[in-house]
């Protein structure tokens, strides 16, 4: 997690969150793992982020597509979205 410092005009880390993937999660695609990390991070930092505007920077469009697609969700995607909402 990072915070924007107005004086220095840059992002600085203010905390970290790490967890190991389960055996079944290790078999997921990279985009699904990135989506999981977004959801888990937001859930972990929920108390800090509750009333803040949050910007998420991604290097892969696929992770964002998994979380926002309108198509019929797979069971895995449905679980991620349900935990996020």
N, C-alpha and C positions, 0 to 999 in steps of 0.2 A: 504494500500500500504506500502511496506517495502523496505528498501534499505540495501544493503550489506555493512557493515563497515569493511574495510580491517584491520584496527588496532585491532579491537576487535574480528574479525572473527565471526561475527554473524549478523543476520537480526534485524533491528530496525524499528518500525513503523514510517512513516513520514507523514501519512495522512489517513483519514477514509472517507468512502462513505456509506451512509445509505439512503434507501428509503423504503416506505411501499409497500407491494404487493396489487395489485388491487383485487377486489372481485373475479374476474374470475381466476387470478393467484394463489389465495389461494387454488384452486381446483387442481392445477397441481401436478404431482408426484415430489418427492424430487429431483430426477435427473434433471428434467426440471427446477425446481427452482434454483438449483445449476448452471445449464447452463446459466440461465437468469442472475444470479449474476455475472458470469464471463464476459458475454457480456456487461452488464450495467457498471461494474467496469472499463473495458477497454475503453468503450466509454467516461466515466466520466473523466478518467485520460489520455485521448488521447494526450492532449497537452504536458504532462510531459513525456509520454512514447514513443512519436513519433520516436525518433532516438535511443532508448535503446533496448537492448536485454531483453526479458521478459520471465521469467520462471513462470509457473503456477503449484502450488502444489495442488493436489486433493486427498481427502481421498476416493472418490468413482469413480470407473472406468465408471460408467453409465453416468455421466455428460459429460465426455470426448467423450464417444461413441455417444451421442446425437449430439455433435458439429461436429464430424468427420466421421460419418458413410456414406458409399457409397450407401446405400439402398435408395429407394424412400422416401423422407422426408414427414412427416406429415405437416400439415399447420402450426402448432405451431413451429416445428423445422425449417421449411423453413424460417419463420419470424425471428427467432433467428440468423440463419446463414446469412441471408440477411443483418441484422443490423450489424453483425460482420465484414462482408467483404466489 
